Amino acid sequence: MSSSNMLYGGISGRRVTVRDLLAAKERGERWPMVTAYDVMTARVFDQAGIPVLLVGDSAAMVVYGYDSTLPVTVDDLLPLTAAVVRGSSRALVVADLPFGSYQSSPQQALESAARFMKEAGAHAVKLEGGRRVLPQVEALVAAGVPVMAHLGLTPQSVNVLGGYRVQGRGQSGEELMSDAKDLERAGAFSVVLECVPAELAQRVTTSLAIPTIGIGAGAATDAQVLVWQDLMGLTPRPAKFVKQYADLANEMDRAVRAFAADVTSGAFPAPEHTYST
């Protein structure tokens, strides 16, 4: 396999496309997806070779300070999506359709998706749910909107699910499998599997031609996604499925305390930080 064709750190000179994701699945190449909500982090992740950036409705918690994804709106997410698109040149940018922006009808879904693509420059959208959103998926795909699906723990349905709990055990696992196949037939180009047993995620992955993206779904999925604040160590109480790759919370605390100490002591700004006549 040519390194220039690889999804992670490969393809250059153009944006990653949904066809590239399907080709990676056929090659057996695994790849990472990370959330992003602003231009600077998007630029860092894009330059690091991350092929897909998700402007998640998780912004409700990590950007806006809500305690769930439910309050965030299309208008809240549009400027964040536009910033991520501007901050990247290679990654496929996927925008989450927030709660209440697609559930009522395929027409509503298309209107919401059109705003993300026309006003923010998103390359695809993500929505949650199985058979109940098949008409929305079909309508979006027919209109030329690439759709990433999301099954398992679907945070927008947290009140129906009874909290943030593992999904897909027992008979509900067969229902999830059926939903995944239906979403593929409806035209979804990938499906996120969140908080489902690893064995079920593996079965779904092998049964689909489209990529699966795991978050708390074991190691057998085609890709893995994490919220960037989780993997960087900014989240105080991360979920079981999170691995922290940095400790930015303590590093930022150290840096801002050092800055404050220099200001109060008069050590900053020093002559090298000062303009002269």
BALOKE-232734 format. One line per field, with one value per residue: x, y, z of N, C-alpha, C in turn. Coordinates in Angstrom, 2 decimals, decimal comma. Example, Ala and Ser with C-alpha at 12.3 -4.5 7.8 and 13.67 -1.06 7.14 Angstrom:
nxx = (13,19 12,85)
nyy = (-5,69 -2,25)
nzz = (7,80 7,08)
caxx = (12,30 13,67)
cayy = (-4,50 -1,06)
cazz = (7,80 7,14)
cxx = (13,20 12,90)
cyy = (-3,30 0,03)
czz = (7,80 7,87)
END
This chain:
nxx = (0,84 0,66 2,14 1,22 -1,43 -2,57 -4,92 -4,50 -2,23 -1,44 -2,73 -2,44 -2,69 -5,38 -8,77 -9,77 -12,11 -15,41 -15,18 -12,52 -12,56 -14,10 -12,40 -10,26 -11,41 -11,71 -9,04 -8,36 -7,34 -6,95 -8,16 -7,97 -10,38 -11,16 -12,70 -13,31 -13,51 -12,74 -10,59 -7,82 -7,22 -8,23 -6,40 -4,03 -4,70 -5,31 -2,85 -1,46 -2,32 -4,80 -7,57 -10,36 -12,40 -14,64 -17,22 -18,68 -21,86 -21,18 -19,97 -21,81 -21,31 -18,43 -17,75 -19,87 -20,81 -23,07 -24,95 -25,60 -26,01 -28,32 -29,25 -27,82 -27,75 -28,44 -27,60 -25,71 -23,72 -22,98 -21,02 -18,81 -18,34 -17,70 -15,31 -13,65 -13,54 -12,19 -9,80 -8,60 -7,17 -7,06 -8,53 -11,65 -14,51 -16,99 -20,22 -22,22 -25,69 -27,76 -29,89 -33,34 -33,13 -33,54 -35,23 -38,03 -38,80 -37,85 -37,59 -37,00 -34,53 -33,02 -33,06 -31,62 -29,14 -28,39 -27,82 -25,51 -23,74 -23,83 -23,52 -21,44 -19,61 -19,31 -18,48 -19,91 -22,61 -23,66 -25,98 -28,16 -29,51 -31,56 -33,72 -35,79 -34,81 -34,32 -35,80 -34,87 -32,12 -32,12 -33,26 -31,38 -29,04 -29,98 -30,14 -27,54 -26,01 -23,53 -23,82 -23,09 -23,83 -25,13 -25,12 -26,10 -25,15 -26,78 -26,39 -28,31 -30,64 -30,65 -32,42 -34,50 -33,11 -32,41 -30,18 -26,53 -25,65 -24,33 -25,19 -27,02 -26,93 -27,99 -31,19 -31,44 -29,07 -29,30 -31,20 -29,75 -27,84 -29,50 -30,42 -28,01 -27,44 -29,65 -29,20 -26,90 -27,92 -29,60 -27,86 -25,90 -22,52 -20,85 -20,79 -21,10 -20,38 -21,32 -20,47 -21,06 -21,08 -17,95 -17,89 -20,25 -19,83 -17,74 -19,02 -20,87 -19,11 -17,80 -19,93 -20,71 -20,15 -19,43 -17,43 -17,02 -17,04 -15,64 -16,44 -15,86 -16,38 -14,76 -11,88 -12,17 -13,44 -13,45 -12,41 -11,54 -12,89 -12,47 -13,41 -11,64 -10,88 -11,11 -9,12 -6,87 -6,69 -8,22 -10,69 -12,41 -13,56 -13,25 -14,86 -15,02 -14,09 -12,19 -8,86 -6,29 -4,01 -2,43 -1,74 -3,15 -4,65 -3,26 -0,87 -1,71 -2,62 -0,19 1,19 -0,40 -0,30 2,42 2,64 0,99 2,48 4,79 3,71 2,72 5,09 6,51 8,23 7,40 6,11 9,34 12,33 12,72 10,19 9,13 8,35 10,40 11,10)
nyy = (-1,19 2,14 4,81 7,33 7,03 6,40 6,86 8,04 10,51 10,42 10,97 13,94 17,39 17,62 17,43 14,82 12,32 10,75 8,50 7,84 6,93 4,61 3,15 2,78 1,05 -1,21 -1,85 -2,57 -0,69 1,08 4,09 7,38 9,57 12,82 15,19 18,68 22,20 24,75 27,09 26,92 24,49 22,78 23,25 22,22 19,47 18,77 19,19 17,22 15,03 13,86 12,36 12,82 15,24 15,93 18,09 18,06 17,65 17,53 19,86 21,25 20,62 20,89 23,32 25,18 24,68 23,29 20,57 18,42 17,20 18,22 21,02 22,49 24,29 24,56 27,11 27,58 25,76 26,26 28,48 27,30 25,07 26,32 27,54 25,31 24,23 26,33 26,18 23,88 21,89 19,46 17,48 15,69 17,31 16,83 17,67 17,68 17,12 18,81 18,03 18,14 19,24 17,65 15,52 15,72 15,55 14,46 16,73 18,78 17,80 18,02 20,79 21,66 20,37 21,54 24,14 23,76 22,91 24,93 27,40 26,95 25,29 22,56 19,11 16,83 15,39 14,33 12,19 10,91 7,66 4,82 2,91 4,78 7,12 6,57 7,59 10,23 9,91 8,76 10,85 12,91 11,78 11,40 14,03 14,71 14,93 13,72 11,24 10,46 7,95 7,10 4,93 2,93 4,10 6,93 10,14 12,23 11,00 10,46 10,71 8,97 6,59 6,22 7,29 7,50 4,75 1,48 0,15 -2,23 -4,82 -8,23 -8,83 -6,30 -5,93 -7,35 -5,80 -3,44 -4,33 -4,84 -2,24 -1,01 -2,27 -1,43 1,33 1,43 0,49 2,59 4,52 5,71 6,64 5,78 4,54 5,46 3,74 3,74 3,07 0,21 -3,38 -4,99 -7,33 -7,25 -4,90 -5,76 -7,74 -6,16 -4,55 -6,38 -7,14 -5,04 -3,04 -0,44 1,88 1,43 3,39 3,54 4,33 3,66 1,04 -1,15 -2,71 -3,55 -2,05 -0,05 2,49 4,95 7,31 10,20 12,76 15,76 17,17 15,24 13,30 14,85 15,39 17,35 16,96 16,56 14,16 11,64 9,28 5,65 4,60 6,34 7,17 9,04 11,11 13,22 15,79 18,31 19,95 20,27 21,30 23,69 24,98 25,25 26,95 29,32 30,12 30,64 32,81 34,66 34,98 36,18 38,58 39,79 40,07 41,77 40,80 40,27 42,35 41,73 43,48 42,40 41,96 44,39 47,42 50,01 53,55)
nzz = (0,00 -0,94 0,82 0,31 -0,23 2,13 4,77 7,33 7,80 5,14 2,17 0,30 -0,73 -1,28 -0,01 2,23 1,28 1,35 -0,18 0,14 2,76 2,52 0,87 2,59 4,44 2,83 2,46 4,99 6,69 9,65 11,25 12,77 14,34 15,46 17,62 16,94 17,47 16,94 15,17 15,74 17,12 15,18 13,11 14,22 14,55 11,92 10,63 11,90 10,61 11,03 9,62 9,66 11,04 13,59 14,24 16,95 18,66 21,21 21,83 23,27 25,95 26,26 25,14 25,53 28,10 29,02 30,60 29,08 25,68 24,65 24,72 22,74 19,63 16,05 15,25 17,23 16,55 13,93 13,56 14,82 13,22 10,79 11,55 12,01 9,43 8,14 9,49 8,63 5,98 4,82 6,17 6,29 7,19 9,49 10,48 13,35 13,47 15,57 18,43 17,73 15,24 13,07 13,57 13,14 10,44 7,09 5,47 7,31 8,20 5,86 5,45 7,70 7,33 4,92 5,70 7,24 5,27 3,29 4,68 6,51 5,30 5,74 5,08 5,39 7,33 10,62 12,18 14,75 15,57 14,52 12,70 12,83 11,71 9,09 6,80 6,83 6,40 3,84 2,35 2,68 1,53 -1,08 -1,82 -2,02 0,26 2,29 4,82 8,11 10,32 13,64 16,27 19,16 22,29 22,13 22,64 22,40 22,96 25,61 27,76 27,17 27,08 29,68 30,91 30,72 29,52 28,77 25,61 23,54 24,54 24,83 23,33 22,26 20,99 18,59 17,37 17,05 15,22 13,02 12,56 11,81 9,36 7,92 7,83 6,32 3,88 3,38 2,63 4,24 4,86 6,84 10,23 13,56 16,52 19,71 23,02 23,13 23,51 22,92 21,37 19,93 18,44 16,85 15,31 13,92 12,48 10,76 9,24 7,69 4,75 4,89 6,84 10,39 13,34 16,37 19,78 22,86 22,12 21,84 20,16 17,56 15,63 12,59 12,85 15,37 17,66 19,68 21,99 21,87 24,17 26,09 25,41 25,71 28,37 29,69 30,74 33,75 34,89 33,12 30,87 31,07 28,64 27,74 26,94 28,25 26,70 27,26 29,72 29,84 31,52 33,97 32,92 31,74 34,02 35,41 33,62 33,54 36,18 36,41 34,65 36,02 38,37 37,35 36,44 38,81 40,21 38,65 36,77 34,23 31,71 30,25 29,11 26,50 25,64 25,13 23,41 22,05 21,69)
caxx = (0,00 1,42 1,90 0,51 -2,85 -3,05 -5,84 -3,82 -0,92 -1,10 -3,36 -2,08 -3,09 -6,84 -9,53 -10,22 -13,50 -16,04 -14,63 -11,26 -12,89 -14,52 -11,20 -9,49 -12,09 -11,38 -7,63 -8,16 -6,59 -7,66 -7,87 -8,48 -11,23 -11,11 -13,56 -12,68 -14,54 -12,17 -9,62 -6,45 -7,10 -8,42 -5,15 -3,08 -5,10 -5,20 -1,42 -1,02 -2,74 -6,10 -8,32 -11,74 -12,67 -16,07 -17,72 -19,71 -22,77 -20,47 -19,68 -22,75 -20,64 -17,03 -17,63 -20,92 -20,98 -24,30 -24,69 -25,91 -25,95 -29,65 -29,55 -27,08 -28,58 -27,76 -26,93 -24,53 -22,70 -22,55 -19,72 -17,75 -18,06 -17,00 -13,94 -12,90 -13,29 -11,15 -8,54 -8,11 -7,07 -7,03 -9,50 -13,08 -15,15 -18,35 -20,97 -23,34 -27,00 -28,14 -31,23 -34,41 -32,87 -33,76 -36,11 -39,44 -39,10 -36,74 -37,45 -36,27 -33,15 -32,36 -32,87 -30,54 -27,89 -28,05 -27,19 -24,13 -22,91 -23,79 -23,04 -20,22 -18,67 -19,14 -18,42 -20,83 -23,31 -23,90 -27,23 -28,30 -30,71 -31,63 -34,80 -36,65 -34,26 -34,02 -36,28 -33,98 -30,86 -32,38 -33,49 -30,11 -28,16 -30,54 -29,87 -26,10 -25,39 -22,99 -24,37 -22,49 -24,87 -24,66 -25,93 -25,64 -25,48 -27,01 -26,58 -29,52 -31,77 -30,23 -33,56 -35,23 -32,24 -32,25 -28,84 -25,40 -25,47 -23,96 -26,34 -26,77 -26,84 -29,17 -31,97 -31,21 -27,91 -29,78 -31,87 -28,70 -27,28 -30,48 -30,38 -26,78 -27,60 -30,64 -28,56 -26,01 -28,76 -30,17 -26,84 -24,91 -21,16 -20,17 -21,65 -20,48 -20,91 -20,91 -20,78 -21,68 -20,14 -16,93 -18,22 -21,30 -19,19 -16,97 -19,96 -21,39 -18,01 -17,55 -21,13 -20,94 -19,13 -19,04 -16,63 -17,56 -16,19 -15,94 -16,14 -16,33 -16,94 -13,72 -10,78 -12,38 -14,06 -12,52 -11,84 -11,82 -13,07 -12,55 -13,50 -10,23 -10,61 -10,95 -7,83 -5,80 -6,64 -8,90 -11,96 -12,14 -13,95 -13,49 -15,55 -14,18 -13,50 -11,23 -7,45 -5,74 -2,69 -1,71 -2,29 -3,20 -5,24 -2,18 0,09 -2,29 -2,60 1,20 1,55 -1,11 0,23 3,74 2,36 0,48 3,60 5,66 3,02 2,66 6,45 7,10 9,19 6,83 6,97 10,76 12,72 12,57 8,77 8,72 8,74 11,09 10,89)
cayy = (0,00 3,37 5,67 8,53 6,72 6,09 7,85 8,78 11,04 10,18 11,84 15,35 18,21 17,68 16,95 13,43 12,16 9,53 7,38 7,46 6,14 3,28 2,46 2,37 -0,14 -2,34 -2,19 -2,96 0,36 1,77 5,52 8,14 10,75 13,64 16,36 20,00 23,23 26,07 27,10 26,58 23,05 22,13 23,33 21,27 18,10 18,60 19,06 15,94 13,97 13,28 12,45 13,25 16,08 15,98 19,19 17,31 18,36 17,56 21,27 21,70 20,52 21,32 24,72 26,04 24,45 22,59 19,26 17,39 17,73 18,62 22,45 23,15 24,52 24,74 28,41 27,45 24,91 26,77 29,18 26,36 24,27 27,18 27,73 24,07 24,15 27,30 25,79 22,62 21,88 18,08 16,63 15,71 17,91 16,34 18,47 17,02 17,75 18,76 17,60 19,00 19,84 16,68 14,42 15,83 15,18 14,55 18,12 19,50 17,33 18,60 22,23 21,83 19,96 22,53 25,28 23,40 22,80 26,21 28,51 26,62 24,55 21,16 18,14 15,74 15,60 13,14 12,19 9,75 6,85 3,72 2,85 5,97 8,21 6,11 8,54 11,40 9,52 8,59 12,17 13,64 11,17 11,70 15,44 14,91 15,18 12,52 11,06 9,56 7,52 6,97 3,95 2,57 5,21 8,15 11,10 13,04 10,21 10,01 10,61 7,74 5,45 6,09 7,69 7,13 3,33 0,61 -0,26 -3,34 -6,12 -9,07 -8,66 -4,97 -6,05 -7,75 -4,63 -2,53 -4,91 -4,59 -0,80 -0,70 -2,72 -0,55 2,62 1,23 0,43 3,93 5,34 6,25 6,26 5,23 4,52 5,51 2,80 4,29 2,33 -1,09 -4,45 -5,14 -8,45 -6,75 -3,95 -6,55 -8,36 -5,11 -4,12 -7,38 -7,34 -3,85 -2,61 0,91 1,87 1,68 4,27 3,17 5,12 2,74 -0,12 -2,14 -2,43 -4,17 -1,14 0,43 3,76 5,32 8,75 10,74 14,21 16,13 17,56 13,99 12,65 15,76 15,50 18,52 16,53 16,14 12,77 11,03 7,99 4,45 4,32 7,39 7,13 10,39 11,11 14,39 16,35 19,75 20,70 20,65 22,12 25,02 25,55 25,65 28,09 30,54 30,53 31,24 34,13 35,52 35,28 37,16 39,88 40,39 40,40 42,73 40,16 40,33 42,07 42,04 44,36 41,76 41,96 45,78 48,27 51,26 54,66)
cazz = (0,00 -1,01 1,98 -0,12 -0,26 3,48 5,30 8,40 7,45 3,75 1,15 0,39 -1,85 -1,41 1,14 2,34 0,87 1,86 -0,97 0,78 3,96 2,06 0,37 3,76 4,97 1,95 2,70 6,37 7,37 10,72 11,23 13,92 14,18 16,66 17,57 16,90 17,58 16,68 14,09 16,14 17,33 13,88 12,36 14,82 14,25 10,48 10,31 12,46 9,71 11,38 8,36 9,83 12,20 13,91 15,06 17,64 19,56 22,49 22,09 24,30 27,25 26,34 24,70 26,07 29,53 29,40 31,20 28,09 24,31 24,19 24,49 21,67 18,45 14,76 15,27 18,08 15,94 12,61 13,57 15,19 12,03 9,84 12,04 11,78 7,99 7,82 10,12 8,07 4,52 4,37 6,86 6,03 8,35 9,69 11,43 14,03 13,48 16,98 18,81 17,29 13,93 11,99 13,95 12,80 9,06 6,15 5,02 8,35 8,17 4,68 5,69 8,67 6,69 3,90 6,37 7,61 4,08 2,57 5,52 7,26 4,47 6,16 3,99 5,72 8,60 11,43 12,95 15,64 15,48 13,58 11,69 12,86 10,90 7,73 5,79 6,82 5,76 2,41 1,75 2,66 0,53 -2,40 -2,10 -2,16 1,56 2,91 6,17 9,10 11,26 15,03 16,98 20,50 23,18 21,35 23,73 22,26 23,47 26,94 28,68 26,84 27,38 31,13 31,33 29,87 29,81 27,65 24,81 22,63 25,19 24,64 22,10 21,68 20,11 17,27 16,82 16,61 14,00 11,96 12,28 11,09 7,98 7,28 7,59 5,17 2,68 3,15 2,01 5,17 4,45 8,00 11,40 14,87 17,51 20,99 24,25 22,88 23,79 21,87 20,48 19,02 17,52 15,89 14,37 13,05 11,60 9,72 8,42 6,88 3,80 5,26 8,06 11,71 14,14 17,74 20,97 23,87 21,41 21,62 19,23 16,26 14,66 11,56 13,30 16,75 17,85 21,03 22,16 22,05 25,56 26,84 25,16 26,13 29,82 30,22 31,33 35,13 35,16 31,80 30,83 31,09 27,34 27,38 27,31 28,23 26,08 27,74 30,95 29,56 32,63 34,88 32,21 31,62 35,37 35,68 32,78 33,91 37,48 36,16 34,08 37,09 39,27 36,69 36,40 40,15 40,66 37,74 35,86 32,89 30,55 30,32 27,99 25,18 25,29 25,19 22,30 22,41 20,73)
cxx = (0,88 1,09 1,12 -1,00 -3,44 -3,91 -5,17 -2,44 -0,52 -1,61 -3,00 -2,58 -4,59 -7,48 -9,74 -11,70 -14,09 -15,55 -13,30 -11,52 -13,31 -13,33 -10,34 -10,09 -11,71 -9,94 -7,39 -7,37 -7,45 -7,25 -8,52 -9,40 -11,22 -12,12 -12,71 -13,79 -14,02 -11,02 -8,25 -6,28 -7,32 -7,13 -4,13 -3,43 -4,97 -3,74 -0,84 -1,47 -4,06 -7,02 -9,75 -11,85 -14,17 -16,37 -18,93 -20,66 -22,28 -19,99 -20,63 -22,08 -19,28 -16,79 -18,61 -21,27 -22,30 -23,96 -25,12 -25,82 -27,26 -29,82 -28,90 -27,91 -27,75 -26,98 -25,70 -23,39 -22,19 -21,22 -18,56 -17,35 -17,28 -15,55 -13,09 -12,59 -12,16 -9,79 -7,93 -8,03 -7,16 -8,17 -10,91 -13,76 -16,62 -19,02 -22,10 -24,62 -27,53 -29,59 -32,26 -34,23 -33,13 -34,83 -37,52 -39,77 -37,84 -36,51 -36,67 -34,80 -32,38 -32,10 -31,72 -29,19 -27,44 -27,38 -25,74 -23,22 -22,76 -23,14 -21,71 -19,20 -18,42 -19,17 -19,38 -21,53 -23,45 -25,24 -27,35 -29,58 -30,66 -32,80 -35,68 -36,11 -33,90 -34,57 -35,39 -32,68 -31,05 -32,55 -32,20 -29,19 -28,66 -30,26 -28,37 -25,38 -24,85 -23,41 -23,56 -23,58 -24,26 -25,63 -25,32 -26,10 -25,57 -27,36 -27,83 -30,76 -31,53 -31,41 -34,40 -34,43 -32,04 -30,87 -27,78 -25,00 -25,04 -25,22 -25,98 -26,56 -28,13 -29,85 -31,73 -29,98 -28,31 -30,51 -30,84 -28,07 -28,21 -30,49 -29,15 -26,88 -28,59 -30,02 -27,59 -26,82 -29,35 -29,15 -25,83 -23,52 -20,33 -21,14 -20,80 -21,18 -20,41 -21,40 -21,60 -20,65 -19,20 -17,29 -19,29 -20,70 -18,38 -17,88 -20,53 -20,33 -17,79 -18,75 -21,40 -19,81 -18,64 -18,27 -17,46 -16,54 -16,56 -15,62 -16,73 -16,94 -15,85 -12,79 -11,03 -13,04 -12,99 -11,81 -12,19 -11,97 -13,06 -12,77 -12,11 -9,93 -10,46 -9,55 -6,65 -5,77 -7,26 -10,19 -11,73 -12,44 -14,27 -14,18 -14,54 -13,45 -12,43 -9,83 -6,91 -4,29 -1,85 -2,37 -2,35 -3,78 -4,14 -1,15 -0,43 -2,31 -1,20 1,56 0,88 -0,66 1,61 3,59 1,92 1,60 4,54 5,03 3,05 4,04 7,11 8,09 8,70 5,97 8,41 11,12 12,51 11,11 8,22 9,20 9,42 10,83 11,98)
cyy = (1,24 4,26 6,92 8,31 6,49 7,23 8,69 9,21 10,87 11,25 13,32 16,09 18,32 17,21 15,44 13,38 10,89 8,32 6,91 6,61 4,73 2,48 1,98 1,12 -1,36 -2,79 -2,75 -1,94 1,04 3,25 6,22 9,28 11,49 14,76 17,62 21,03 24,62 25,95 26,61 25,09 22,29 22,14 22,33 19,84 17,79 18,39 17,77 14,77 13,33 13,44 12,95 14,04 16,20 17,21 18,64 18,19 18,27 18,96 21,83 21,68 21,20 22,74 25,61 25,78 23,85 21,22 18,11 18,02 18,40 20,12 23,07 23,19 24,56 26,05 28,41 26,76 25,44 27,52 28,28 25,52 25,09 27,39 26,49 23,90 25,11 26,89 24,53 22,72 20,47 17,24 16,78 16,23 17,50 17,17 17,64 17,81 17,66 18,33 18,63 19,59 18,88 15,64 14,51 15,40 15,18 15,97 18,95 19,10 17,96 20,09 22,48 21,49 20,98 23,74 24,97 23,36 24,15 27,31 28,22 25,84 23,13 20,23 16,96 16,11 14,26 13,29 10,87 8,98 5,80 3,86 4,10 7,12 7,77 7,06 9,78 11,06 9,41 9,94 12,96 13,09 11,47 13,14 15,74 15,22 13,87 12,43 10,03 9,23 7,31 6,07 3,63 3,61 6,47 9,25 11,97 12,32 9,75 9,87 9,37 6,51 5,25 6,43 7,21 5,70 2,58 0,12 -1,50 -4,69 -6,90 -8,81 -7,30 -4,96 -6,45 -6,60 -3,62 -3,04 -4,65 -3,12 -0,44 -1,10 -1,84 0,81 2,54 1,21 1,79 4,90 5,98 5,77 5,70 5,24 4,53 4,50 3,25 3,42 1,08 -2,18 -4,69 -6,25 -8,03 -5,80 -4,68 -7,20 -7,33 -4,71 -5,10 -7,56 -6,16 -3,61 -1,21 0,88 2,06 2,50 4,04 4,26 4,33 1,49 -1,15 -1,77 -2,91 -3,25 -0,62 1,71 3,97 6,83 9,07 12,25 14,71 16,54 16,34 13,42 13,52 16,00 16,74 18,16 16,00 14,67 12,07 9,67 6,84 4,25 5,33 7,02 8,55 10,35 12,31 14,84 17,86 20,54 21,17 21,54 23,55 25,73 26,06 26,91 29,38 31,04 31,18 32,64 35,10 35,92 36,31 38,54 40,55 40,77 41,48 42,13 40,13 41,57 42,51 42,94 43,73 41,68 43,38 46,54 49,54 52,32 54,65)
czz = (0,00 0,17 1,59 -0,17 1,12 4,02 6,38 7,92 6,00 2,81 1,34 -0,85 -2,08 -0,12 1,08 1,97 1,47 1,07 -0,38 2,03 3,58 1,56 1,53 4,40 4,14 2,15 4,10 7,16 8,43 10,74 12,41 13,51 15,51 16,51 17,46 16,88 17,27 15,69 14,53 16,40 16,03 13,08 12,89 14,42 12,75 10,08 10,86 11,61 10,05 10,16 8,48 11,13 12,39 14,75 15,79 18,43 21,00 22,82 23,15 25,67 27,26 25,86 25,45 27,53 29,96 29,99 30,29 26,72 23,88 23,92 23,27 20,39 17,17 14,76 16,17 17,34 14,60 12,66 13,97 13,98 11,01 10,25 11,78 10,30 7,61 8,38 9,57 6,56 3,96 4,94 6,28 7,29 8,40 10,76 12,03 13,81 14,91 17,19 18,36 15,91 12,77 12,31 13,38 11,38 8,21 5,65 6,03 8,36 7,02 4,87 6,66 8,04 5,66 4,53 6,73 6,38 3,36 3,41 6,20 6,44 4,90 4,95 4,19 7,02 9,31 12,13 13,70 15,35 14,40 12,63 11,68 12,03 9,48 6,66 5,69 6,10 4,25 1,71 1,64 1,58 -0,88 -2,81 -2,21 -0,87 2,13 4,38 6,95 10,11 12,64 15,78 18,35 21,49 22,34 22,34 23,61 22,79 24,90 27,90 28,43 27,25 28,88 31,62 30,37 30,20 28,56 26,95 23,99 23,29 24,96 23,31 21,46 20,77 18,70 16,59 16,30 15,31 12,81 11,56 11,46 9,62 7,22 6,94 6,42 3,87 2,35 2,58 2,94 4,76 5,60 9,16 12,67 15,78 18,87 22,14 23,97 23,17 22,61 20,88 19,47 18,00 16,46 14,86 13,40 12,02 10,46 8,79 7,49 5,90 4,10 6,58 9,32 12,50 15,59 18,74 22,13 23,27 21,10 20,47 17,81 15,23 13,70 11,98 14,76 16,82 19,34 20,96 22,54 23,48 26,46 26,66 25,61 27,64 30,41 30,96 32,74 35,41 33,84 31,93 30,79 29,77 26,93 27,84 27,18 27,76 26,49 29,04 30,81 30,72 33,58 34,20 32,04 32,98 35,71 34,91 33,23 35,28 37,32 35,57 35,18 38,05 38,67 36,64 37,77 40,67 39,80 36,76 34,42 32,78 30,78 29,14 26,62 24,74 25,15 23,96 22,81 21,35 19,67)
END
